[in-house]
Amino acid sequence: MSAALDLDVLARLEAVIAARRGADPDSSHTARMLSRGAIKCAEKFGEEAVETVIAGAAQDDAALTAEAADAIYHLLVLLAAREVPLSAVLAELGRREGVSGVAEKAARSDG
């Protein structure tokens, strides 16, 4: 599987999430999450992130894969709730590419 294909999946998922913004919350989980606002979306992402950590530490690869997919989906919902495009996240990753993690952390301000 190529990296381009992976990004296509994320772009399509981001588009589906955007399209569901105005959908009936009773008929769409995504619309329901978005209708609850960014704070609830952040809480749900946090829950899924914890489940991913648990799967990574104590479960099999299939469980980790499933939980990671849930976490990525809920991260994209949170980004949509805050109107932050995936392209902004990808640009930030690109900016960090080739930069030492130690150097990148040192360059961040504490305030």
DSSP file (Angstrom, degrees, kcal/mol; ACC not computed):
  #  RESIDUE AA STRUCTURE BP1 BP2  ACC     N-H-->O    O-->H-N    N-H-->O    O-->H-N    TCO  KAPPA ALPHA  PHI   PSI    X-CA   Y-CA   Z-CA
    1    1 A M              0   0    0      0, 0.0     2,-0.1     0, 0.0     0, 0.0   0.000 360.0 360.0 360.0 130.1    0.0    0.0    0.0
    2    2 A S     >  -     0   0    0      1,-0.1     4,-1.7     4,-0.0     5,-0.1  -0.456 360.0-120.6 -86.8 158.5    1.5    3.3   -1.0
    3    3 A A  H  > S+     0   0    0      1,-0.2     4,-2.2     2,-0.2     5,-0.2   0.859 113.7  58.5 -63.1 -35.8    1.6    6.5    1.1
    4    4 A A  H  > S+     0   0    0      1,-0.2     4,-2.1     2,-0.2    -1,-0.2   0.905 104.1  50.9 -62.1 -40.9   -0.4    8.3   -1.6
    5    5 A L  H  > S+     0   0    0      2,-0.2     4,-2.0     1,-0.2    -1,-0.2   0.916 108.0  52.8 -62.1 -42.8   -3.2    5.8   -1.2
    6    6 A D  H  X S+     0   0    0     -4,-1.7     4,-2.0     1,-0.2    -2,-0.2   0.917 109.5  48.3 -58.7 -44.4   -3.2    6.3    2.6
    7    7 A L  H  X S+     0   0    0     -4,-2.2     4,-2.7     1,-0.2    -1,-0.2   0.857 107.2  56.5 -66.3 -34.2   -3.6   10.1    2.1
    8    8 A D  H  X S+     0   0    0     -4,-2.1     4,-2.7     2,-0.2    -1,-0.2   0.908 105.8  50.9 -61.8 -41.1   -6.4    9.5   -0.3
    9    9 A V  H  X S+     0   0    0     -4,-2.0     4,-2.5     2,-0.2    -2,-0.2   0.929 112.0  46.8 -61.8 -45.1   -8.3    7.6    2.3
   10   10 A L  H  X S+     0   0    0     -4,-2.0     4,-2.7     2,-0.2    -2,-0.2   0.908 112.3  49.9 -64.3 -41.4   -7.8   10.4    4.8
   11   11 A A  H  X S+     0   0    0     -4,-2.7     4,-2.1     2,-0.2    -2,-0.2   0.909 111.9  48.0 -64.1 -41.8   -8.8   13.0    2.3
   12   12 A R  H  X S+     0   0    0     -4,-2.7     4,-2.4     2,-0.2    -2,-0.2   0.918 112.3  49.1 -64.9 -41.9  -12.0   11.0    1.4
   13   13 A L  H  X S+     0   0    0     -4,-2.5     4,-2.6     1,-0.2    -2,-0.2   0.912 109.5  51.9 -63.8 -41.6  -12.8   10.6    5.1
   14   14 A E  H  X S+     0   0    0     -4,-2.7     4,-2.3     1,-0.2    -1,-0.2   0.900 110.2  49.8 -59.8 -40.1  -12.3   14.3    5.7
   15   15 A A  H  X S+     0   0    0     -4,-2.1     4,-2.3     2,-0.2    -2,-0.2   0.896 110.0  49.8 -66.5 -40.8  -14.7   15.0    2.9
   16   16 A V  H  X S+     0   0    0     -4,-2.4     4,-1.7     2,-0.2    -2,-0.2   0.926 110.5  50.3 -62.9 -44.4  -17.3   12.6    4.2
   17   17 A I  H  X S+     0   0    0     -4,-2.6     4,-0.6     1,-0.2    -2,-0.2   0.925 111.1  48.8 -59.9 -44.7  -17.1   14.2    7.7
   18   18 A A  H >< S+     0   0    0     -4,-2.3     3,-1.0     1,-0.2     4,-0.3   0.897 110.3  51.4 -61.7 -40.8  -17.5   17.7    6.1
   19   19 A A  H >< S+     0   0    0     -4,-2.3     3,-0.5     1,-0.2    -1,-0.2   0.807 106.7  54.4 -67.1 -29.0  -20.5   16.5    4.1
   20   20 A R  H >< S+     0   0    0     -4,-1.7     3,-1.8     1,-0.2    -1,-0.2   0.576  80.6  93.7 -82.2  -8.5  -22.1   15.1    7.3
   21   21 A R  T << S+     0   0    0     -3,-1.0    -1,-0.2    -4,-0.6    -2,-0.1   0.880  94.6  35.6 -51.6 -42.2  -21.9   18.4    9.1
   22   22 A G  T <  S+     0   0    0     -3,-0.5    -1,-0.3    -4,-0.3    -2,-0.1   0.350  96.5 113.7 -95.7   6.7  -25.4   19.4    8.1
   23   23 A A  S <  S-     0   0    0     -3,-1.8     5,-0.1     1,-0.1    -3,-0.1  -0.232  82.4 -82.0 -75.5 166.8  -26.9   15.9    8.2
   24   24 A D    >>  -     0   0    0      1,-0.2     3,-2.0     2,-0.1     4,-0.9  -0.557  32.8-143.4 -68.2 120.3  -29.6   14.8   10.7
   25   25 A P  T 34 S+     0   0    0      0, 0.0     7,-0.3     0, 0.0    -1,-0.2   0.726  99.8  60.9 -60.0 -20.5  -27.8   13.9   14.0
   26   26 A D  T 34 S+     0   0    0      1,-0.2     3,-0.1     5,-0.1    -2,-0.1   0.663 111.8  37.5 -78.9 -15.3  -30.4   11.1   14.4
   27   27 A S  T <4 S+     0   0    0     -3,-2.0     2,-0.4     1,-0.2    -1,-0.2   0.474 115.9  50.3-113.5  -3.7  -29.2    9.4   11.2
   28   28 A S     X  -     0   0    0     -4,-0.9     4,-2.3     1,-0.1    -1,-0.2  -0.971  55.7-157.2-142.5 122.5  -25.4   10.1   11.3
   29   29 A H  H  > S+     0   0    0     -2,-0.4     4,-2.7     2,-0.2     5,-0.2   0.906 101.8  51.8 -60.4 -41.3  -22.9    9.4   14.1
   30   30 A T  H  > S+     0   0    0      1,-0.2     4,-2.7     2,-0.2     5,-0.2   0.930 109.7  47.8 -62.6 -45.8  -20.6   12.0   12.6
   31   31 A A  H  > S+     0   0    0      1,-0.2     4,-2.3     2,-0.2    -1,-0.2   0.890 111.3  52.2 -61.8 -38.8  -23.4   14.6   12.4
   32   32 A R  H  X S+     0   0    0     -4,-2.3     4,-1.0    -7,-0.3    -2,-0.2   0.931 110.6  47.1 -62.8 -46.2  -24.3   13.8   16.0
   33   33 A M  H >< S+     0   0    0     -4,-2.7     3,-0.8     1,-0.2     4,-0.5   0.944 114.0  47.0 -61.5 -47.3  -20.7   14.3   17.2
   34   34 A L  H >< S+     0   0    0     -4,-2.7     3,-1.1     1,-0.2    -1,-0.2   0.861 107.2  57.4 -63.7 -35.4  -20.3   17.6   15.3
   35   35 A S  H 3< S+     0   0    0     -4,-2.3    -1,-0.2     1,-0.2    -2,-0.2   0.732 100.3  59.5 -68.1 -20.5  -23.7   18.9   16.6
   36   36 A R  T << S-     0   0    0     -4,-1.0     4,-0.4    -3,-0.8    -1,-0.2   0.599 111.1-122.3 -84.3 -12.2  -22.4   18.4   20.2
   37   37 A G    <>  -     0   0    0     -3,-1.1     4,-2.0    -4,-0.5    -1,-0.2  -0.122  29.8 -62.4  95.8 169.5  -19.5   20.8   19.6
   38   38 A A  H  > S+     0   0    0     43,-0.3     4,-2.7     1,-0.2     5,-0.2   0.828 125.2  58.1 -64.3 -35.8  -15.7   20.7   19.8
   39   39 A I  H  > S+     0   0    0      2,-0.2     4,-2.4     1,-0.2    -1,-0.2   0.944 109.8  43.5 -63.4 -46.2  -15.4   20.0   23.5
   40   40 A K  H  > S+     0   0    0     -4,-0.4     4,-2.3     1,-0.2    -1,-0.2   0.876 113.3  52.6 -65.9 -36.4  -17.5   16.7   23.1
   41   41 A C  H  X S+     0   0    0     -4,-2.0     4,-2.4     2,-0.2    37,-0.2   0.903 109.8  49.1 -64.0 -39.8  -15.5   15.9   20.0
   42   42 A A  H  X S+     0   0    0     -4,-2.7     4,-2.5     2,-0.2    -2,-0.2   0.902 109.8  51.3 -65.9 -41.1  -12.3   16.4   22.0
   43   43 A E  H  X S+     0   0    0     -4,-2.4     4,-2.2     2,-0.2    -2,-0.2   0.921 111.1  47.8 -61.3 -43.7  -13.5   14.2   24.8
   44   44 A K  H  X S+     0   0    0     -4,-2.3     4,-2.4     2,-0.2    -2,-0.2   0.901 110.6  51.2 -66.0 -40.9  -14.4   11.4   22.4
   45   45 A F  H  X S+     0   0    0     -4,-2.4     4,-2.6    29,-0.2    -1,-0.2   0.923 109.3  51.6 -60.4 -43.2  -11.0   11.7   20.7
   46   46 A G  H  X S+     0   0    0     -4,-2.5     4,-2.3     2,-0.2    -2,-0.2   0.901 108.8  50.5 -59.5 -42.2   -9.4   11.4   24.1
   47   47 A E  H  X S+     0   0    0     -4,-2.2     4,-2.2     1,-0.2    -1,-0.2   0.929 112.6  46.1 -61.0 -46.0  -11.4    8.3   24.9
   48   48 A E  H  X S+     0   0    0     -4,-2.4     4,-1.9     1,-0.2    23,-0.3   0.859 109.9  54.4 -67.1 -34.9  -10.4    6.7   21.6
   49   49 A A  H  X S+     0   0    0     -4,-2.6     4,-2.2     2,-0.2    -1,-0.2   0.916 108.6  48.6 -64.2 -42.5   -6.7    7.7   22.1
   50   50 A V  H  X S+     0   0    0     -4,-2.3     4,-2.5     1,-0.2    -2,-0.2   0.915 109.9  51.7 -63.1 -42.5   -6.7    6.0   25.6
   51   51 A E  H  X S+     0   0    0     -4,-2.2     4,-2.4     1,-0.2    -1,-0.2   0.865 109.1  51.6 -61.8 -35.1   -8.3    2.9   24.0
   52   52 A T  H  X S+     0   0    0     -4,-1.9     4,-2.5    15,-0.2    -1,-0.2   0.904 108.7  50.3 -67.4 -41.3   -5.5    2.9   21.4
   53   53 A V  H  X S+     0   0    0     -4,-2.2     4,-1.8     2,-0.2    -2,-0.2   0.930 111.4  48.4 -61.0 -45.7   -2.8    3.2   24.1
   54   54 A I  H  X S+     0   0    0     -4,-2.5     4,-2.6     1,-0.2     5,-0.3   0.925 112.2  48.6 -62.2 -44.6   -4.4    0.2   25.9
   55   55 A A  H  X S+     0   0    0     -4,-2.4     4,-1.9     1,-0.2     9,-0.3   0.893 111.2  51.0 -62.6 -38.7   -4.5   -1.8   22.7
   56   56 A G  H  < S+     0   0    0     -4,-2.5    -1,-0.2     1,-0.2    -2,-0.2   0.817 117.4  39.1 -67.6 -30.0   -0.9   -0.9   21.9
   57   57 A A  H  < S+     0   0    0     -4,-1.8    -2,-0.2    -5,-0.2    -1,-0.2   0.801 135.3   9.2 -88.9 -31.3    0.2   -2.0   25.4
   58   58 A A  H  < S+     0   0    0     -4,-2.6     2,-0.2    -5,-0.2    -3,-0.2   0.384 108.1  69.9-139.3   5.3   -1.8   -5.1   26.0
   59   59 A Q  S  < S-     0   0    0     -4,-1.9     2,-0.0    -5,-0.3    -4,-0.0  -0.688  77.8 -87.1-124.4 177.8   -3.8   -6.3   23.0
   60   60 A D     >  -     0   0    0     -2,-0.2     4,-2.3     1,-0.1     5,-0.2  -0.197  44.2 -98.0 -80.4 174.4   -3.1   -8.0   19.7
   61   61 A D  H  > S+     0   0    0      1,-0.2     4,-2.7     2,-0.2     5,-0.2   0.847 121.5  56.1 -62.1 -35.9   -2.3   -6.2   16.4
   62   62 A A  H  > S+     0   0    0      2,-0.2     4,-2.3     1,-0.2    -1,-0.2   0.910 108.7  47.0 -64.4 -41.4   -5.9   -6.4   15.2
   63   63 A A  H  > S+     0   0    0      2,-0.2     4,-2.7     1,-0.2     5,-0.2   0.923 112.8  49.2 -65.4 -43.8   -7.2   -4.6   18.3
   64   64 A L  H  X S+     0   0    0     -4,-2.3     4,-2.7    -9,-0.3    -2,-0.2   0.917 111.0  50.4 -61.4 -42.8   -4.5   -2.0   17.9
   65   65 A T  H  X S+     0   0    0     -4,-2.7     4,-2.1     2,-0.2    -2,-0.2   0.927 112.5  46.4 -60.5 -46.2   -5.4   -1.5   14.2
   66   66 A A  H  X S+     0   0    0     -4,-2.3     4,-2.1     1,-0.2    -2,-0.2   0.917 114.8  46.2 -64.0 -44.3   -9.1   -1.1   15.0
   67   67 A E  H  X S+     0   0    0     -4,-2.7     4,-2.6     2,-0.2   -15,-0.2   0.882 110.6  53.0 -68.1 -37.3   -8.5    1.3   17.8
   68   68 A A  H  X S+     0   0    0     -4,-2.7     4,-2.6    -5,-0.2    -1,-0.2   0.905 108.6  50.6 -63.2 -40.5   -6.0    3.3   15.8
   69   69 A A  H  X S+     0   0    0     -4,-2.1     4,-2.5     2,-0.2    -2,-0.2   0.919 110.9  49.0 -62.6 -43.1   -8.6    3.7   13.0
   70   70 A D  H  X S+     0   0    0     -4,-2.1     4,-2.6     1,-0.2    -2,-0.2   0.922 111.5  49.6 -60.4 -43.9  -11.2    4.8   15.6
   71   71 A A  H  X S+     0   0    0     -4,-2.6     4,-2.1   -23,-0.3    -2,-0.2   0.912 111.2  48.3 -63.5 -42.9   -8.7    7.4   17.0
   72   72 A I  H  X S+     0   0    0     -4,-2.6     4,-2.3     2,-0.2    -1,-0.2   0.924 111.6  50.2 -64.2 -43.9   -7.9    8.7   13.5
   73   73 A Y  H  X S+     0   0    0     -4,-2.5     4,-2.0     1,-0.2    -2,-0.2   0.948 113.1  45.6 -57.6 -49.1  -11.6    9.1   12.6
   74   74 A H  H  X S+     0   0    0     -4,-2.6     4,-2.3     1,-0.2   -29,-0.2   0.803 109.3  55.6 -70.5 -27.5  -12.3   10.9   15.8
   75   75 A L  H  X S+     0   0    0     -4,-2.1     4,-2.8     2,-0.2    -1,-0.2   0.923 108.3  48.6 -64.8 -43.6   -9.3   13.2   15.4
   76   76 A L  H  X S+     0   0    0     -4,-2.3     4,-2.2     2,-0.2    -2,-0.2   0.872 110.2  51.4 -64.3 -36.1  -10.6   14.1   11.9
   77   77 A V  H  X S+     0   0    0     -4,-2.0     4,-2.6     2,-0.2    -1,-0.2   0.926 110.6  48.8 -64.3 -44.1  -14.0   14.8   13.5
   78   78 A L  H  X S+     0   0    0     -4,-2.3     4,-1.8   -37,-0.2    -2,-0.2   0.930 110.4  50.5 -61.1 -45.5  -12.4   17.0   16.1
   79   79 A L  H  <>S+     0   0    0     -4,-2.8     5,-3.1     1,-0.2     4,-0.4   0.914 111.7  48.5 -58.4 -42.3  -10.4   18.9   13.4
   80   80 A A  H ><5S+     0   0    0     -4,-2.2     3,-1.0     3,-0.2    -1,-0.2   0.899 107.7  54.5 -64.4 -40.6  -13.7   19.4   11.5
   81   81 A A  H 3<5S+     0   0    0     -4,-2.6   -43,-0.3     1,-0.3    -1,-0.2   0.848 115.1  40.1 -61.7 -33.3  -15.4   20.7   14.6
   82   82 A R  T 3<5S-     0   0    0     -4,-1.8    -1,-0.3    -5,-0.2    -2,-0.2   0.416 113.0-121.2 -93.6  -0.1  -12.7   23.2   15.1
   83   83 A E  T < 5 +     0   0    0     -3,-1.0    -3,-0.2    -4,-0.4    -4,-0.1   0.869  62.8 145.6  59.2  40.1  -12.5   23.9   11.3
   84   84 A V      < -     0   0    0     -5,-3.1    -1,-0.2    -6,-0.2    -2,-0.1  -0.943  45.0-134.2-104.7 116.1   -8.9   22.9   11.1
   85   85 A P    >>  -     0   0    0      0, 0.0     3,-1.3     0, 0.0     4,-1.1  -0.379  12.9-124.4 -72.5 148.7   -8.2   21.2    7.7
   86   86 A L  H 3> S+     0   0    0      1,-0.3     4,-2.7     2,-0.2     3,-0.3   0.838 111.0  67.7 -55.9 -33.4   -6.2   18.0    7.6
   87   87 A S  H 3> S+     0   0    0      1,-0.2     4,-2.3     2,-0.2    -1,-0.3   0.831  95.4  55.1 -59.4 -31.6   -3.9   19.9    5.1
   88   88 A A  H <> S+     0   0    0     -3,-1.3     4,-1.9     2,-0.2    -1,-0.2   0.897 109.2  46.5 -67.8 -39.7   -2.8   22.1    8.0
   89   89 A V  H  X S+     0   0    0     -4,-1.1     4,-2.4    -3,-0.3    -2,-0.2   0.923 113.1  49.1 -66.8 -44.1   -1.8   19.1   10.0
   90   90 A L  H  X S+     0   0    0     -4,-2.7     4,-2.5     1,-0.2    -2,-0.2   0.887 109.5  52.5 -63.3 -38.4    0.0   17.6    7.1
   91   91 A A  H  X S+     0   0    0     -4,-2.3     4,-2.4    -5,-0.2    -1,-0.2   0.898 108.8  50.3 -63.8 -39.7    1.8   20.9    6.5
   92   92 A E  H  X S+     0   0    0     -4,-1.9     4,-1.8     2,-0.2    -2,-0.2   0.909 110.2  49.5 -65.2 -41.3    3.0   20.9   10.1
   93   93 A L  H  X S+     0   0    0     -4,-2.4     4,-1.1     1,-0.2    -2,-0.2   0.915 111.0  50.6 -61.8 -41.5    4.2   17.4    9.7
   94   94 A G  H  < S+     0   0    0     -4,-2.5     3,-0.4     1,-0.2    -2,-0.2   0.887 107.1  53.5 -62.4 -39.2    6.0   18.4    6.6
   95   95 A R  H  < S+     0   0    0     -4,-2.4    -1,-0.2     1,-0.2    -2,-0.2   0.872 111.8  45.9 -62.0 -36.5    7.6   21.4    8.4
   96   96 A R  H >< S+     0   0    0     -4,-1.8     3,-2.4    -5,-0.1    -1,-0.2   0.643  84.9 118.4 -81.8 -15.4    8.9   19.0   11.0
   97   97 A E  T 3< S+     0   0    0     -4,-1.1     3,-0.1    -3,-0.4    -3,-0.0  -0.274  83.9  11.0 -58.4 131.4   10.2   16.5    8.5
   98   98 A G  T 3  S+     0   0    0      1,-0.3     2,-0.5     0, 0.0    -1,-0.3   0.456  99.7 119.9  80.7   0.8   13.9   16.0    8.8
   99   99 A V  S <  S-     0   0    0     -3,-2.4    -1,-0.3     1,-0.0    -3,-0.0  -0.855  71.5-111.9 -99.3 131.2   14.1   18.0   12.1
  100  100 A S     >  -     0   0    0     -2,-0.5     4,-3.0     1,-0.1     5,-0.2  -0.319  18.6-130.4 -57.2 137.4   15.4   16.2   15.1
  101  101 A G  H  > S+     0   0    0      1,-0.2     4,-2.3     2,-0.2     5,-0.2   0.867 110.2  52.1 -57.8 -37.3   12.7   15.6   17.7
  102  102 A V  H  > S+     0   0    0      2,-0.2     4,-2.0     1,-0.2    -1,-0.2   0.927 112.4  44.3 -65.3 -45.3   15.0   17.0   20.3
  103  103 A A  H  > S+     0   0    0      2,-0.2     4,-1.6     1,-0.2    -2,-0.2   0.896 112.5  52.5 -66.6 -39.9   15.7   20.1   18.3
  104  104 A E  H  X S+     0   0    0     -4,-3.0     4,-0.7     1,-0.2    -2,-0.2   0.923 111.1  45.9 -63.5 -44.6   12.0   20.5   17.4
  105  105 A K  H >< S+     0   0    0     -4,-2.3     3,-0.9     1,-0.2    -1,-0.2   0.890 110.6  53.7 -65.5 -38.9   10.9   20.3   21.1
  106  106 A A  H 3< S+     0   0    0     -4,-2.0    -1,-0.2     1,-0.2    -2,-0.2   0.812 104.8  56.2 -65.0 -29.0   13.7   22.7   22.1
  107  107 A A  H 3< S+     0   0    0     -4,-1.6    -1,-0.2    -3,-0.2    -2,-0.2   0.658  87.7  96.4 -78.5 -16.0   12.4   25.2   19.5
  108  108 A R  S << S-     0   0    0     -3,-0.9     2,-0.2    -4,-0.7    -3,-0.0  -0.471  75.6-126.7 -73.6 144.3    8.9   25.3   21.0
  109  109 A S        -     0   0    0     -2,-0.1    -2,-0.1     1,-0.1    -1,-0.1  -0.622   3.7-140.5 -87.2 153.4    8.1   28.0   23.4
  110  110 A D              0   0    0     -2,-0.2    -1,-0.1     1,-0.2    -2,-0.0   0.575 360.0 360.0 -85.5 -10.9    6.7   27.2   26.8
  111  111 A G              0   0    0      0, 0.0    -1,-0.2     0, 0.0    -3,-0.0   0.435 360.0 360.0-108.4 360.0    4.3   30.1   26.8
